[in-house]
Structures are given as C-alpha cells and as structure tokens.
Amino acid sequence: MNIFDCLAEERIREAIAKGQLSGLPGEGRPLVLDDELLVPSEVRMSNRILRNAGYVPPAVADLRELRRLCEQVVEDDKTTSVRRAQRMTALLARIEAAGLAHVSAALLRRMAANPDAK
C-alpha cells in the first residue's frame, strides 16, 4: 500500500469515528456500479454491442493467455519452458503497451504467491 492509500484509509477511519459518514444520501442501499462510468456516453452502446457479440479486447485475450501460461509453467520440461517464457515475455510487452501492466503484475504476483490456484 502506498502513502496515499494509507492516508486515505486513515482519513476514512477518522471520519467514521466522528460520525461524519452517517446519514448520507443512499446509506444502506446497494451501490450501482456501472462498469463504464468513465466511458463517454456515445461510446457505451457500441461497447455493449461488441461485448454481447463476444468480442474481447486484445489486451484481455493476452491477459487470459498469460494466466493460462503461468498455470502451465510448473508442468513444463526445459525446452517447453523456454518457449513458454518467450511467449510470456511477448505477452507482457503487449499488455504493457496497452496500459495494463498493473493488471499483469497483479496476476503474476497472485500466481507466484499461490502457484496451485487455478
């Protein structure tokens, strides 16, 4: 956790202790989480059509393949693991170029922490 996360958590705890977060509009009701909240409204419909048609953005497909490769690394022999490592390096470069390096880093950390999880 970085310093800003720690500060934010501390301020939230202080506000809860002082009762500043009680009685707010919508309290006790579930959050409406729109996954396209930051996407311009004119693009949302086209995104929905593509998603319903089964389209997956290339970066998401790369992340899925990276996860599959991470799961298979344990079972590899030496020649297969070299080829797999080369493919993983290429995928990581493409994922980073797509601006999703933080997602692939989290995936790799989780796989390293718990290699038996699928």
Residue pairs with C-beta under 8 A, 6 or more apart in sequence:
1 9
12 21
15 21
36 44
36 47
39 47
56 64
58 94
58 98
59 94
59 95
59 98
59 99
59 100
62 91
62 94
62 95
62 98
63 95
63 100
63 103
63 104
63 107
65 87
65 91
66 88
66 91
66 92
66 95
66 104
66 107
67 107
67 111
69 84
69 87
69 88
69 91
70 88
70 107
70 108
70 111
71 111
71 118
72 84
73 81
73 84
73 85
74 115
76 84
91 104
92 101
92 104
95 101
95 103
95 104
96 104
110 117
111 117
